[in-house]
Amino acid sequence: MARPTYERVYIWEWPVRLYHWITVASILVLAPTGFLIGRPPAVLTTSEAWNSFWFGYVRLAHFAAAYVFLFAFVLRVYWLFMGNRHARWSAFLVFRPSAIKKRLQGMWNVVRVDVLQLQKEPVDYVGHNPLAAFSYLVIFLLTAFMVATGFALYAPMSTWWLPQVFAWVTPLMGGDAEVRQWHHLGMWGFLLFAGIHVYLAVFHDVVEAKGEISSIVTGSRFVERQ
């Protein structure tokens, strides 16, 4: 039986990779600072009040990372219309009934292989598999939600126009406490996704050995030549 041959294919363009790593870095700042803001610890100190501004720096780091997070998301939205076929909106959104049926079948195949382990040979896709495409669509929507709720919470503290654009979110959702609660839950959604995402990336890299992890650095992975 002939052994398969592989070729290196450039899939993830630099804006996609830049978005990925900026978002990762932003969340590494946003998550711990957000949890500190939501439940600040009591810190006893004998220093002067003017020299104990640590919580102010926590808030500053959170707000600065939020702007970086927003910048990365705007870049990714722009690349939904300018990128290659693996990055464009059509890779995540399907409207034709036949395409939706095919996407659901593909998602089930991925679940059978990756989650239930009912098939030994992995199902390979050049770009996103159907389940990954759907999960990234959810993440895009969650990102927009986190931006809206985060800047809505920031709006009363800022005089700049950008946070004020989202001021309407607070009364719509019932008040500051409700927005804060949903914003907090949204971050747990990101952390849950990150854990699953890293596990599956390592799983595919070990089982298939086609450069799954390195592809988000170089943009290329190995694909079986047809």
RODO-2510 file (C-alpha; in nm, 4 decimals, decimal comma):
residues 226
     n   res          X          Y          Z
     1     m     0,0000     0,0000     0,0000
     2     a     0,1538     0,3333    -0,1084
     3     r     0,2353     0,5815     0,1626
     4     p     0,0576     0,9177     0,1295
     5     t     0,2583     1,2203     0,0280
     6     y     0,2114     1,5646     0,1766
     7     e     0,2619     1,9200     0,0623
     8     r     0,2985     2,2384     0,2648
     9     v    -0,0007     2,4688     0,2120
    10     y    -0,0182     2,8328     0,3215
    11     i    -0,3539     2,8703     0,4997
    12     w    -0,3500     3,1297     0,7788
    13     e    -0,2592     3,4741     0,6488
    14     w    -0,0692     3,7172     0,8692
    15     p    -0,3773     3,9218     0,9792
    16     v    -0,5395     3,5999     1,1065
    17     r    -0,2260     3,5037     1,2975
    18     l    -0,1848     3,8576     1,4305
    19     y    -0,5467     3,8600     1,5499
    20     h    -0,4954     3,5233     1,7199
    21     w    -0,1877     3,6218     1,9190
    22     i    -0,3043     3,9745     2,0077
    23     t    -0,6296     3,8254     2,1367
    24     v    -0,4390     3,5659     2,3396
    25     a    -0,2162     3,8339     2,4941
    26     s    -0,5162     4,0581     2,5643
    27     i    -0,7110     3,7838     2,7409
    28     l    -0,4055     3,6950     2,9515
    29     v    -0,4296     4,0518     3,0865
    30     l    -0,8069     4,0959     3,0795
    31     a    -0,8965     3,7770     3,2683
    32     p    -0,6893     3,8211     3,5884
    33     t    -0,7402     4,1980     3,6056
    34     g    -1,1130     4,1520     3,5428
    35     f    -1,1415     3,9010     3,8263
    36     l    -0,9538     4,1413     4,0558
    37     i    -1,1870     4,4260     3,9603
    38     g    -1,4922     4,2065     4,0189
    39     r    -1,3693     4,0836     4,3574
    40     p    -1,0848     4,3063     4,4808
    41     p    -0,8849     4,1629     4,7715
    42     a    -0,8333     4,3574     5,0922
    43     v    -0,4702     4,4676     5,1044
    44     l    -0,3358     4,5993     5,4340
    45     t    -0,0440     4,8384     5,4028
    46     t     0,1283     5,0974     5,6172
    47     s     0,2379     5,3125     5,3224
    48     e     0,0878     5,6501     5,2401
    49     a    -0,2359     5,6547     5,0389
    50     w    -0,0701     5,8307     4,7434
    51     n     0,1793     5,5441     4,7263
    52     s    -0,0877     5,2684     4,7227
    53     f    -0,2418     5,2982     4,3803
    54     w    -0,2113     4,9305     4,2866
    55     f    -0,5830     4,8882     4,2121
    56     g    -0,5720     5,1912     3,9834
    57     y    -0,2954     5,0190     3,7860
    58     v    -0,5049     4,7026     3,7691
    59     r    -0,7922     4,8996     3,6178
    60     l    -0,5564     5,0790     3,3804
    61     a    -0,4144     4,7470     3,2579
    62     h    -0,7667     4,6109     3,2081
    63     f    -0,8865     4,9145     3,0123
    64     a    -0,5701     4,9290     2,7974
    65     a    -0,5966     4,5583     2,7158
    66     a    -0,9636     4,6111     2,6272
    67     y    -0,8688     4,8653     2,3599
    68     v    -0,6089     4,6246     2,2195
    69     f    -0,8692     4,3471     2,2244
    70     l    -1,1089     4,5719     2,0310
    71     f    -0,8398     4,6637     1,7771
    72     a    -0,7692     4,2961     1,7080
    73     f    -1,1390     4,2233     1,6637
    74     v    -1,1847     4,5120     1,4191
    75     l    -0,8885     4,3796     1,2192
    76     r    -1,0441     4,0337     1,2100
    77     v    -1,3845     4,1659     1,1016
    78     y    -1,2124     4,3548     0,8201
    79     w    -1,0308     4,0377     0,7156
    80     l    -1,3612     3,8489     0,7012
    81     f    -1,4119     4,0358     0,3736
    82     m    -1,0527     4,0639     0,2503
    83     g    -0,8926     3,7320     0,3443
    84     n    -0,8543     3,4029     0,1615
    85     r    -1,1258     3,1372     0,1548
    86     h    -1,0208     3,0038     0,4953
    87     a    -1,0558     3,3451     0,6619
    88     r    -1,3594     3,4952     0,4864
    89     w    -1,7077     3,5104     0,6368
    90     s    -1,8230     3,2331     0,4014
    91     a    -1,6028     2,9898     0,5957
    92     f    -1,8152     3,0519     0,9053
    93     l    -2,1618     3,1427     0,7734
    94     v    -2,3687     2,9266     0,5400
    95     f    -2,7209     3,0081     0,4260
    96     r    -2,8120     2,7427     0,1684
    97     p    -3,0095     2,4496     0,3184
    98     s    -2,7867     2,1964     0,1401
    99     a    -2,4730     2,3652     0,2766
   100     i    -2,6189     2,3750     0,6281
   101     k    -2,6967     2,0024     0,6103
   102     k    -2,3440     1,9294     0,4896
   103     r    -2,1976     2,1462     0,7670
   104     l    -2,4024     1,9619     1,0328
   105     q    -2,2882     1,6257     0,8980
   106     g    -1,9293     1,7480     0,9062
   107     m    -1,9680     1,8682     1,2645
   108     w    -2,0985     1,5261     1,3672
   109     n    -1,8020     1,3562     1,1971
   110     v    -1,5617     1,5746     1,3936
   111     v    -1,7448     1,4940     1,7188
   112     r    -1,7216     1,1214     1,6387
   113     v    -1,3464     1,1429     1,5862
   114     d    -1,2269     1,4095     1,8311
   115     v    -1,4752     1,3764     2,1165
   116     l    -1,6213     1,0258     2,1112
   117     q    -1,3124     0,8604     1,9580
   118     l    -1,5320     0,6294     1,7462
   119     q    -1,3028     0,6430     1,4448
   120     k    -0,9305     0,5792     1,4445
   121     e    -0,8397     0,7743     1,1313
   122     p    -0,8855     1,1517     1,1754
   123     v    -1,0975     1,3518     0,9336
   124     d    -0,8641     1,6078     0,7786
   125     y    -0,9648     1,9524     0,6544
   126     v    -0,7369     2,2030     0,4872
   127     g    -0,8741     2,4968     0,6863
   128     h    -1,1264     2,4970     0,9696
   129     n    -1,3274     2,1820     1,0168
   130     p    -1,7060     2,2407     1,0417
   131     l    -1,7134     2,2208     1,4215
   132     a    -1,4224     2,4646     1,4543
   133     a    -1,5858     2,7046     1,2082
   134     f    -1,9060     2,7038     1,4147
   135     s    -1,7162     2,7501     1,7422
   136     y    -1,5236     3,0467     1,5980
   137     l    -1,8512     3,2015     1,4857
   138     v    -1,9720     3,1740     1,8458
   139     i    -1,6445     3,3297     1,9643
   140     f    -1,6855     3,6214     1,7230
   141     l    -2,0339     3,6848     1,8639
   142     l    -1,9050     3,6480     2,2196
   143     t    -1,6258     3,8950     2,1410
   144     a    -1,8780     4,1517     2,0196
   145     f    -2,0816     4,0913     2,3366
   146     m    -1,7773     4,1373     2,5604
   147     v    -1,6798     4,4592     2,3805
   148     a    -2,0327     4,5984     2,4157
   149     t    -2,0755     4,5081     2,7834
   150     g    -1,7194     4,6021     2,8775
   151     f    -1,7350     4,9485     2,7259
   152     a    -2,0859     4,9943     2,8663
   153     l    -1,9383     4,9459     3,2139
   154     y    -1,6546     5,1827     3,1280
   155     a    -1,8787     5,4554     2,9818
   156     p    -1,9697     5,6282     3,3161
   157     m    -1,5962     5,6660     3,3924
   158     s    -1,4910     5,8005     3,0527
   159     t    -1,5626     6,1164     2,8579
   160     w    -1,4295     5,9760     2,5304
   161     w    -1,6829     5,9089     2,2550
   162     l    -1,6009     5,5400     2,2034
   163     p    -1,7204     5,4091     2,5434
   164     q    -2,0253     5,6360     2,5188
   165     v    -2,1298     5,4541     2,2002
   166     f    -2,2111     5,1531     2,4188
   167     a    -2,3821     5,3409     2,7045
   168     w    -2,7242     5,2199     2,5833
   169     v    -2,6313     4,8600     2,6690
   170     t    -2,6617     4,9147     3,0455
   171     p    -3,0304     5,0232     3,0579
   172     l    -3,1147     4,7641     2,7912
   173     m    -2,9787     4,4810     3,0077
   174     g    -3,1392     4,6081     3,3283
   175     g    -2,8597     4,7975     3,5002
   176     d    -2,4944     4,7985     3,5939
   177     a    -2,5094     4,4848     3,8110
   178     e    -2,6660     4,2756     3,5353
   179     v    -2,4145     4,3933     3,2755
   180     r    -2,1274     4,3200     3,5136
   181     q    -2,2603     3,9689     3,5800
   182     w    -2,2973     3,8840     3,2098
   183     h    -1,9566     4,0329     3,1332
   184     h    -1,8079     3,8100     3,4014
   185     l    -1,9808     3,4997     3,2617
   186     g    -1,8610     3,5891     2,9133
   187     m    -1,5005     3,5744     3,0291
   188     w    -1,5593     3,2231     3,1626
   189     g    -1,6875     3,1365     2,8158
   190     f    -1,3565     3,2529     2,6685
   191     l    -1,1557     3,0546     2,9221
   192     l    -1,3599     2,7395     2,8578
   193     f    -1,3112     2,7761     2,4833
   194     a    -0,9374     2,8371     2,5284
   195     g    -0,8950     2,5138     2,7248
   196     i    -1,0786     2,3063     2,4642
   197     h    -0,9032     2,4874     2,1779
   198     v    -0,5541     2,4190     2,3145
   199     y    -0,6383     2,0543     2,3882
   200     l    -0,7707     1,9909     2,0354
   201     a    -0,4743     2,1701     1,8742
   202     v    -0,2302     1,9511     2,0665
   203     f    -0,4419     1,6410     1,9960
   204     h    -0,4389     1,7004     1,6202
   205     d    -0,0698     1,7888     1,6195
   206     v     0,0218     1,4660     1,7998
   207     v    -0,2154     1,2333     1,6125
   208     e    -0,1806     1,3776     1,2629
   209     a     0,1674     1,5377     1,2830
   210     k     0,0804     1,7923     1,0130
   211     g     0,1972     2,1078     1,1872
   212     e    -0,1315     2,2099     1,3479
   213     i     0,0304     2,4168     1,6228
   214     s     0,3153     2,5629     1,4184
   215     s     0,0679     2,6723     1,1503
   216     i    -0,0574     2,9565     1,3693
   217     v     0,3014     3,0866     1,3742
   218     t     0,4119     3,0174     1,0164
   219     g     0,0700     3,0148     0,8485
   220     s     0,1374     2,6795     0,6784
   221     r     0,0579     2,3173     0,7528
   222     f     0,0931     1,9869     0,5703
   223     v    -0,1969     1,8544     0,3641
   224     e    -0,2214     1,5143     0,2022
   225     r    -0,1684     1,5446    -0,1720
   226     q    -0,4661     1,4122    -0,3682
***
